[in-house]
């Protein structure tokens, strides 16, 4: 028991940690007189039955067995303790190793702590550097994106900043990229003020200005190539002009250079057509037809119109915006001076009025055509053409006025009361002009190229001429004291009749004809009244309100003698000098009817007199039917 207790104490003092120590402690501390121990001892007794008495109920036997067991247990405990000593030694060595390891770990821990304390600043600096590196990487990425979006590539800068433009797809694409970058910079400035954006914008603006200046020089160089008659428009030139649309000043300078080049080319081509003609002499030179003024003027104007169409097509192919006919007008400036000199010379040499009218019509017709093309009215070519129209019209009007002056240069009415012979020559020319004018109106209406305002001046001037002829005739007749009233009227009718004959059927004189036809009818009515008064005066009959029976017989006798033997009452003879015979017959009939009507009223009044008429006087009073027959 003592050994067991000492072992328990040893084990307890060792306080060996772990499962083995706890199990040994449980075994040592187990009491020997407990029910479990007794049951175990009985089982052992059955196993050792040869040397042990089966009667276990005796206390002595029990104690012997117990002592034996304790001895054996002590022996086993001693052996066990001895074995545990080795274990304890091993554990002690292990503990020493653990202590050594713990010391080493402590040393290492101290070294690590020292190292951590030493490297803490470096680690903090490394973290700061890492954060700074990440921030710089982010800034670098943002800067790269900013440059890609707002700046131009080096290749584009080199291409546009070279000082000379090699216009092609790459150059124009680079210009587009510059414009896009500038637009992005403008958007950036609209959001916030950015120094970099301002700087980039200045750089891009300077580069773009230099690029467009180089592009303008290239366009002007190509524009000079258009000075040839067979010029072809390069696609690159059209694209370059399209890019210049964004810069009106540069585009205007380029367009002016192109127009000047085409002006020189068209001027040379026109002079060549005038003096040399076509290739191989076909067509013939226009100057070869200088003797035929209308054809000569028409050929020159037709050439100019064809050149206008060709230049419009050529220049329109260069423009990508609205049509601008100002360039076409500049291109035609080379034609203006040679055309003006030759047309003016042709007009000055022409004497025939119909030829002058044809030239005037040609000039008016082509002026309307060029106006329809919308050439600027203030351009040199249109001003020249307008001046030629005025010159041709003035020359025609001057010739007509000269002929009119010759026609009205008379101071007495012919005895035959006919219109002056000079009137016939003037009216013949007027008739030819009016026929040509009507033909030109029909052509203009069919082609829809001229308006009434452009074709009426000649007709209006002719109408004024005809009015002048009638007015002059009236004034000369009024101043001729020898003529009687009815003779003046007959003369005016004879002057107005051919005027109406020549104006009849011309639509351009329809209004004038209607007004003068009414005047002609009024003159006829006036002549009828004058002849009735004349016949009444020669008859010496008392057509008044009172009838004097004392002189009635003498008046009737004179009237009867005039009816039977005198021509004073012959109305047909009185109107014989009327050129319009149909009107003469009509007036004679009307005068007779009117006189007979007056005589009938006189006859009725005489029959109703209160005093009886003497038989001799009654025999002289003829019946109205008889008077009508005799007249």
Buried (B, 14 or more C-beta within 10 A) or exposed (E): EEBBEBBBEBBBEBEBEEEEBEEBBEEBEEEBEEEEBEEEBEEEBEEEEEEBEEEBEEEEBBEEBBEEBBEEBBEEBEEBBEEBEEBBEEBEEEEEEEEEEEEEEEEEEEEEEEEEEEEEEEEEEEEEEEEEEEEEEEEEEEEEEBEEEBBBEEEBBEBBEEEEBEBEEEBBEBBEBBBBBBEBBEEBBEEEEBEBBEEBBEBBEEBBEBBBBBBBBBBBEBBEEBBEEEBEBBEBBEBBBBBBEEBEEBBEBBBBBBBBBBBBBBBBBBEEBBEEBEEEEEEEBBBBBBEEBBBBBBBBBBBBBEBBEBBBEBBBEBBEEEEBBBBBBBBBBBBBBBBBEBBBEBBEEBEEBBBBBBBBBBBBBBBBBBBEBBBBEEBBBBBBBBBBBEBBBEBBBEBBBEBBEEBBEBEEBEEEBBBBEBBEEBBEBBBBBBEBBBEBBEEBEEEEBBEEEBBBBBBEBBBBBBBBBBEBBBEBBEEBEEBEBBBBBBBBBBBBBBBBEBBEEBEBBEEBBEEBBEBBEEBBEBBBBBBBBBBBEBBBBBBEEEBEBEEBBEBBBBBBEBBEEEEBBBBBEBBEBBBBEEBBEBBBEBBBBBBBEBBBEBBEBBEEEEEEBEEEBBEBBBEBEEBBEEB
